[in-house]
Amino acid sequence: MESFYRTHAYLVEHTNSPVRRELMDEINWNDRLIGIKGTRGVGKTTFLLQYAKEKYGTDSSCLYINMNNFYFSEHSIVDFAGEFREKGGKVLLIDQVFKYSNWSKDLHICYERFPDLKIVFTGSSVMRLKEENV
């Protein structure tokens, strides 16, 4: 878990985007499950990191993770979210969620099991997001 916090801190600290997207103000951040979709390279990762930096700064209650991490080839999102929550986590930012095979099912379980945890996820495959009915 500590390596995820270190990665998060580094990425947030080094996120410098001169443009603040209007979408930041259009999203209802009170929702518990928020999906951000868009084609590859439009800035979804930067958007998540800007949100973390703007709203939480160095507060460890918010954590950015990327599903490209090998950790998730052997561990579930549900288990990770549970451990994060036990450590005081409130907001989990999941980038490239579609890289994880059971993402839709796991997000649903997290939504049901952890009512005090907010999850914001991104996906670059619009078709997959629609197919999964998220």
C-alpha positions in Angstrom: 0.0 0.0 0.0 2.9 2.4 0.8 4.2 2.2 -2.7 0.8 3.4 -4.0 0.8 6.4 -1.6 4.4 7.3 -2.8 3.4 7.1 -6.4 0.3 9.1 -5.7 2.3 11.8 -3.9 4.9 12.0 -6.7 2.3 12.2 -9.5 0.2 14.8 -7.7 3.2 16.9 -6.9 4.4 16.8 -10.5 1.0 17.5 -12.1 1.2 20.9 -13.7 -1.5 21.7 -16.2 -2.1 25.3 -17.2 -5.7 24.4 -18.3 -8.4 23.7 -15.8 -11.2 21.8 -17.5 -14.8 23.0 -17.1 -15.7 19.4 -16.5 -14.2 19.7 -13.0 -17.1 22.0 -12.1 -19.8 20.1 -14.0 -19.3 16.8 -12.1 -21.4 16.2 -9.0 -18.5 15.1 -6.8 -21.0 14.1 -4.1 -21.8 11.0 -6.1 -20.2 7.8 -4.8 -19.3 6.3 -8.2 -18.2 8.5 -11.0 -17.0 7.3 -14.4 -15.0 9.5 -16.8 -14.7 8.2 -20.3 -12.8 9.4 -23.3 -10.5 8.4 -26.0 -6.9 7.7 -25.5 -4.7 10.8 -24.9 -7.4 13.3 -24.0 -6.2 13.9 -20.5 -8.2 11.6 -18.2 -5.2 10.8 -16.1 -4.2 14.5 -15.8 -7.8 15.3 -14.9 -7.8 12.7 -12.0 -4.5 14.0 -10.7 -5.7 17.6 -10.9 -8.8 16.7 -9.0 -6.6 15.0 -6.3 -4.3 18.0 -6.1 -7.0 20.6 -6.0 -9.4 18.9 -3.5 -7.1 16.8 -1.3 -3.5 18.0 -1.7 -1.3 15.7 0.4 -4.2 14.2 2.4 -3.9 10.4 2.3 -7.7 9.9 2.3 -7.5 10.3 -1.5 -5.5 7.8 -3.6 -4.7 7.5 -7.3 -4.1 4.0 -8.6 -3.6 2.7 -12.2 -4.8 -0.7 -13.3 -1.6 -1.1 -15.3 0.1 -1.9 -12.0 1.1 -5.6 -11.8 -0.3 -5.7 -8.3 -3.8 -6.0 -9.7 -2.9 -9.2 -11.7 -3.0 -11.0 -8.3 -5.2 -8.7 -6.1 -8.7 -7.6 -6.5 -10.0 -4.0 -6.6 -12.4 -5.0 -3.8 -9.6 -6.2 -1.5 -7.5 -3.1 -2.3 -10.5 -0.8 -1.6 -11.2 -2.5 1.7 -7.6 -2.1 2.9 -7.5 1.5 1.7 -10.7 2.2 3.6 -9.4 0.6 6.7 -6.5 3.0 6.6 -8.8 6.0 6.5 -9.3 6.2 2.7 -12.3 8.1 1.4 -11.7 8.7 -2.3 -10.2 6.1 -4.6 -9.2 7.3 -8.1 -8.9 4.4 -10.5 -7.2 5.0 -13.8 -7.6 2.7 -16.9 -10.1 0.5 -15.1 -10.8 -1.5 -18.2 -7.3 -3.0 -17.9 -8.7 -5.0 -15.0 -10.7 -8.0 -16.2 -13.5 -7.9 -13.6 -13.7 -4.2 -13.2 -17.5 -3.8 -13.6 -18.3 -6.5 -11.1 -15.6 -5.3 -8.6 -16.8 -1.7 -8.8 -20.4 -2.9 -8.1 -19.2 -4.9 -5.1 -17.2 -1.9 -3.8 -20.3 0.3 -4.2 -22.4 -2.1 -2.2 -19.8 -3.1 0.5 -18.2 0.3 1.2 -20.9 3.0 1.3 -18.5 5.6 2.7 -16.0 5.2 -0.1 -16.1 7.3 -3.2 -14.7 5.9 -6.4 -13.8 7.9 -9.5 -12.7 5.8 -12.5 -11.5 6.4 -16.0 -11.8 4.3 -19.1 -10.6 5.0 -22.6 -12.7 2.4 -24.3 -16.1 4.0 -24.6 -17.5 0.8 -26.1 -16.5 -1.3 -23.1 -18.0 1.2 -20.7 -21.3 1.0 -22.6 -21.2 -2.8 -22.8 -20.7 -3.2 -19.1 -23.7 -0.9 -18.3 -21.8 1.1 -15.8 
